[in-house]
Amino acid sequence: QVQLVESGGGLVQAGGSLRLSCAASGSRFSINAMSWYRQAPGKQRELVAIIVTGGTTTYTDSVKGRFTISRDIAKNTVYLQMNSLKPEDTAVYYCRITWPGFGVWGQGTQVTVSS
């Protein structure tokens, strides 16, 4: 059974940084894509960043230049480096990893940015 374990959330002041990690275990198949989503209270879950098989990355406009998604293929791990954090970045962050035919969500990690 494939499982994702997230870590790295927390409380930080505006302008600070956090690094999220998401490690996958239990799959023998090659990963298609690795991504980070977030969901703020009362809002829909939105895609923050995605990195696909060839290494191409895409970001939502509000985090461009501040967040960086990266991966360690050997460790089946995806990272999200978040710099210059703003109060509006406060949300539960979820990783999602997709393999041929299915995808799995992480359990979510809270990121709170105080002003």
Accessible surface in RSA format (square Angstrom, percent):
REM  Atomic radii and reference values for relative SASA: ProtOr
REM  Chains: A
REM  Algorithm: Lee & Richards
REM  Probe-radius: 1.40
REM  Slices: 20
REM RES _ NUM      All-atoms   Total-Side   Main-Chain    Non-polar    All polar
REM                ABS   REL    ABS   REL    ABS   REL    ABS   REL    ABS   REL
RES GLN A   1   191.39 107.0 126.88  92.7  64.51 153.6  53.15 113.1 138.24 104.8
RES VAL A   2    25.37  16.7  13.77  12.5  11.60  27.9  13.77  12.0  11.60  31.5
RES GLN A   3   103.59  57.9 100.82  73.7   2.77   6.6  18.67  39.7  84.92  64.4
RES LEU A   4    14.42   8.0   0.00   0.0  14.42  36.2   0.00   0.0  14.42  38.8
RES VAL A   5    94.41  62.1  90.50  81.9   3.92   9.4  90.87  79.0   3.54   9.6
RES GLU A   6     9.39   5.4   0.00   0.0   9.39  22.4   0.00   0.0   9.39   7.7
RES SER A   7    61.89  52.3  56.00  74.7   5.89  13.6  42.19  89.8  19.70  27.6
RES GLY A   8    34.19  42.2   0.00   N/A  34.19  42.2  22.00  60.4  12.19  27.3
RES GLY A   9    29.86  36.8   0.00   N/A  29.86  36.8   2.92   8.0  26.94  60.3
RES GLY A  10    29.55  36.4   0.00   N/A  29.55  36.4  29.23  80.2   0.32   0.7
RES LEU A  11   132.32  73.7 100.09  71.6  32.23  81.0 100.09  70.3  32.23  86.7
RES VAL A  12    25.52  16.8  20.27  18.4   5.25  12.7  25.52  22.2   0.00   0.0
RES GLN A  13   137.13  76.7 134.15  98.0   2.98   7.1  36.09  76.8 101.04  76.6
RES ALA A  14    51.28  47.1  27.80  42.9  23.48  53.4  28.15  39.6  23.13  61.3
RES GLY A  15    56.11  69.2   0.00   N/A  56.11  69.2  30.02  82.4  26.09  58.4
RES GLY A  16    21.74  26.8   0.00   N/A  21.74  26.8  20.94  57.5   0.80   1.8
RES SER A  17    57.51  48.6  38.53  51.4  18.97  43.7  22.47  47.9  35.03  49.1
RES LEU A  18    32.33  18.0  27.13  19.4   5.20  13.1  32.33  22.7   0.00   0.0
RES ARG A  19   129.46  54.4 115.57  58.9  13.90  33.1  34.92  47.7  94.54  57.3
RES LEU A  20     0.00   0.0   0.00   0.0   0.00   0.0   0.00   0.0   0.00   0.0
RES SER A  21    26.75  22.6  26.75  35.7   0.00   0.0  13.19  28.1  13.56  19.0
RES CYS A  22     0.00   0.0   0.00   0.0   0.00   0.0   0.00   0.0   0.00   0.0
RES ALA A  23    42.53  39.1  40.55  62.6   1.98   4.5  40.61  57.2   1.93   5.1
RES ALA A  24    10.77   9.9   0.57   0.9  10.20  23.2   0.86   1.2   9.92  26.3
RES SER A  25    63.24  53.4  57.95  77.3   5.29  12.2  47.60 101.4  15.64  21.9
RES GLY A  26    57.53  70.9   0.00   N/A  57.53  70.9  28.45  78.1  29.08  65.1
RES SER A  27    21.26  18.0   1.29   1.7  19.97  46.0   4.09   8.7  17.17  24.1
RES ARG A  28   226.47  95.1 186.64  95.1  39.83  94.8  84.52 115.5 141.94  86.0
RES PHE A  29   122.34  61.2 111.12  68.8  11.22  29.2 114.71  69.5   7.63  21.8
RES SER A  30    93.68  79.2  79.38 105.9  14.30  32.9  46.30  98.6  47.38  66.4
RES ILE A  31    31.53  17.9  17.65  13.1  13.89  33.5  17.65  12.7  13.89  37.7
RES ASN A  32    65.93  45.5  63.08  61.0   2.85   6.9  15.06  36.3  50.86  49.2
RES ALA A  33    15.84  14.6  14.11  21.8   1.73   3.9  15.48  21.8   0.36   1.0
RES MET A  34     4.88   2.5   4.85   3.2   0.03   0.1   1.41   1.2   3.47   4.6
RES SER A  35     6.20   5.2   6.20   8.3   0.00   0.0   0.00   0.0   6.20   8.7
RES TRP A  36     0.00   0.0   0.00   0.0   0.00   0.0   0.00   0.0   0.00   0.0
RES TYR A  37    50.52  23.6  50.52  28.7   0.00   0.0  18.44  13.9  32.07  39.5
RES ARG A  38    16.61   7.0  16.35   8.3   0.26   0.6   3.35   4.6  13.26   8.0
RES GLN A  39    61.64  34.5  57.71  42.2   3.93   9.4  10.77  22.9  50.86  38.6
RES ALA A  40    22.81  21.0  18.88  29.1   3.93   8.9  19.27  27.1   3.54   9.4
RES PRO A  41   120.31  87.7  92.36  84.2  27.95 101.6 104.25  86.1  16.07  99.8
RES GLY A  42    92.41 114.0   0.00   N/A  92.41 114.0  45.77 125.6  46.64 104.5
RES LYS A  43   145.28  70.9 132.33  81.2  12.95  30.8  82.21  74.0  63.07  67.2
RES GLN A  44   162.75  91.0 148.75 108.7  14.00  33.3  54.00 114.9 108.75  82.5
RES ARG A  45    89.51  37.6  64.73  33.0  24.78  59.0  22.80  31.2  66.71  40.4
RES GLU A  46    69.22  39.7  64.18  48.6   5.04  12.0  31.20  60.3  38.02  31.0
RES LEU A  47    66.86  37.2  57.15  40.9   9.71  24.4  57.15  40.1   9.71  26.1
RES VAL A  48     0.11   0.1   0.00   0.0   0.11   0.3   0.00   0.0   0.11   0.3
RES ALA A  49     0.26   0.2   0.00   0.0   0.26   0.6   0.26   0.4   0.00   0.0
RES ILE A  50    41.41  23.6  41.41  30.8   0.00   0.0  41.41  29.8   0.00   0.0
RES ILE A  51    11.15   6.3  10.97   8.2   0.18   0.4  10.97   7.9   0.18   0.5
RES VAL A  52    57.47  37.8  57.35  51.9   0.11   0.3  57.47  49.9   0.00   0.0
RES THR A  53    90.60  64.4  80.16  81.3  10.43  24.9  72.35  97.2  18.24  27.6
RES GLY A  54    75.30  92.9   0.00   N/A  75.30  92.9  38.02 104.3  37.29  83.5
RES GLY A  55    29.43  36.3   0.00   N/A  29.43  36.3  13.73  37.7  15.71  35.2
RES THR A  56    90.57  64.4  80.94  82.1   9.64  23.0  55.58  74.7  34.99  52.9
RES THR A  57    54.33  38.6  33.44  33.9  20.89  49.8  11.04  14.8  43.29  65.4
RES THR A  58    77.35  55.0  73.25  74.3   4.09   9.8  54.42  73.1  22.92  34.7
RES TYR A  59    44.26  20.7  34.86  19.8   9.40  24.4  30.22  22.7  14.04  17.3
RES THR A  60    39.55  28.1  27.35  27.7  12.20  29.1  13.20  17.7  26.35  39.8
RES ASP A  61   113.28  79.3  95.99  95.5  17.29  40.9  36.96  87.0  76.32  76.1
RES SER A  62    63.72  53.8  43.16  57.6  20.56  47.4  52.68 112.2  11.04  15.5
RES VAL A  63     0.00   0.0   0.00   0.0   0.00   0.0   0.00   0.0   0.00   0.0
RES LYS A  64   119.78  58.4  99.69  61.2  20.09  47.8  56.92  51.2  62.87  67.0
RES GLY A  65    86.97 107.2   0.00   N/A  86.97 107.2  43.41 119.1  43.56  97.6
RES ARG A  66    29.71  12.5  25.09  12.8   4.62  11.0  24.56  33.6   5.16   3.1
RES PHE A  67     5.85   2.9   0.00   0.0   5.85  15.2   0.00   0.0   5.85  16.7
RES THR A  68    72.26  51.4  71.61  72.6   0.64   1.5  43.78  58.8  28.48  43.0
RES ILE A  69     5.38   3.1   0.00   0.0   5.38  13.0   0.00   0.0   5.38  14.6
RES SER A  70    46.02  38.9  44.45  59.3   1.58   3.6  33.45  71.2  12.57  17.6
RES ARG A  71    65.10  27.3  38.49  19.6  26.61  63.4   6.43   8.8  58.67  35.6
RES ASP A  72    42.70  29.9  37.96  37.8   4.74  11.2  12.91  30.4  29.79  29.7
RES ILE A  73   117.81  67.0 107.52  80.1  10.29  24.8 109.74  79.0   8.07  21.9
RES ALA A  74   102.86  94.6  57.77  89.2  45.08 102.6  69.61  98.0  33.24  88.1
RES LYS A  75   138.53  67.6 121.02  74.3  17.51  41.7  76.23  68.6  62.30  66.4
RES ASN A  76    39.61  27.3  39.58  38.2   0.04   0.1   1.86   4.5  37.76  36.5
RES THR A  77    10.25   7.3  10.25  10.4   0.00   0.0   5.38   7.2   4.88   7.4
RES VAL A  78     0.00   0.0   0.00   0.0   0.00   0.0   0.00   0.0   0.00   0.0
RES TYR A  79    33.28  15.5  33.28  18.9   0.00   0.0  15.89  11.9  17.39  21.4
RES LEU A  80     0.00   0.0   0.00   0.0   0.00   0.0   0.00   0.0   0.00   0.0
RES GLN A  81    58.36  32.6  58.19  42.5   0.17   0.4  29.01  61.8  29.35  22.3
RES MET A  82     0.00   0.0   0.00   0.0   0.00   0.0   0.00   0.0   0.00   0.0
RES ASN A  83    58.97  40.7  58.97  57.0   0.00   0.0  15.65  37.7  43.33  41.9
RES SER A  84    59.21  50.0  54.80  73.1   4.41  10.2  18.85  40.1  40.36  56.5
RES LEU A  85     2.09   1.2   0.00   0.0   2.09   5.2   0.00   0.0   2.09   5.6
RES LYS A  86    85.92  41.9  85.58  52.5   0.33   0.8  39.26  35.3  46.65  49.7
RES PRO A  87    55.02  40.1  47.82  43.6   7.20  26.2  48.21  39.8   6.82  42.4
RES GLU A  88   125.35  72.0  97.41  73.7  27.94  66.5  63.35 122.5  62.00  50.6
RES ASP A  89     0.76   0.5   0.72   0.7   0.04   0.1   0.04   0.1   0.72   0.7
RES THR A  90    35.62  25.3  32.24  32.7   3.38   8.1  30.23  40.6   5.39   8.1
RES ALA A  91     1.55   1.4   0.85   1.3   0.70   1.6   1.55   2.2   0.00   0.0
RES VAL A  92    43.36  28.5  43.19  39.1   0.17   0.4  43.19  37.5   0.17   0.5
RES TYR A  93     0.00   0.0   0.00   0.0   0.00   0.0   0.00   0.0   0.00   0.0
RES TYR A  94    37.89  17.7  37.89  21.6   0.00   0.0  10.62   8.0  27.27  33.6
RES CYS A  95     0.00   0.0   0.00   0.0   0.00   0.0   0.00   0.0   0.00   0.0
RES ARG A  96    55.38  23.3  54.84  28.0   0.54   1.3   3.32   4.5  52.06  31.6
RES ILE A  97     0.00   0.0   0.00   0.0   0.00   0.0   0.00   0.0   0.00   0.0
RES THR A  98    37.20  26.5  37.20  37.7   0.00   0.0  32.86  44.1   4.33   6.5
RES TRP A  99     3.37   1.4   0.07   0.0   3.29   7.7   0.01   0.0   3.36   5.4
RES PRO A 100    81.49  59.4  62.70  57.2  18.79  68.3  67.48  55.7  14.01  87.1
RES GLY A 101    86.75 107.0   0.00   N/A  86.75 107.0  43.40 119.1  43.35  97.1
RES PHE A 102    81.89  41.0  67.21  41.6  14.68  38.2  79.37  48.1   2.52   7.2
RES GLY A 103    25.90  31.9   0.00   N/A  25.90  31.9   0.00   0.0  25.90  58.0
RES VAL A 104    31.55  20.8  28.50  25.8   3.05   7.4  31.55  27.4   0.00   0.0
RES TRP A 105    99.04  39.7  80.70  39.1  18.35  43.1  62.03  33.1  37.01  60.0
RES GLY A 106     6.69   8.2   0.00   N/A   6.69   8.2   0.43   1.2   6.25  14.0
RES GLN A 107   113.36  63.4  78.31  57.2  35.05  83.4  67.67 144.0  45.69  34.7
RES GLY A 108    14.09  17.4   0.00   N/A  14.09  17.4   0.80   2.2  13.29  29.8
RES THR A 109    20.92  14.9  15.15  15.4   5.77  13.8   8.68  11.7  12.25  18.5
RES GLN A 110    86.58  48.4  77.70  56.8   8.88  21.1  49.71 105.8  36.87  28.0
RES VAL A 111     0.00   0.0   0.00   0.0   0.00   0.0   0.00   0.0   0.00   0.0
RES THR A 112    47.42  33.7  47.42  48.1   0.00   0.0  36.41  48.9  11.01  16.6
RES VAL A 113     7.17   4.7   0.00   0.0   7.17  17.3   0.00   0.0   7.17  19.5
RES SER A 114    42.47  35.9  35.84  47.8   6.62  15.3  35.59  75.8   6.88   9.6
RES SER A 115   129.41 109.4  67.63  90.3  61.77 142.3  55.05 117.2  74.35 104.2
END  Absolute sums over single chains surface
CHAIN  1 A     6164.0       4601.1       1562.9       3345.3       2818.7
END  Absolute sums over all chains
TOTAL          6164.0       4601.1       1562.9       3345.3       2818.7
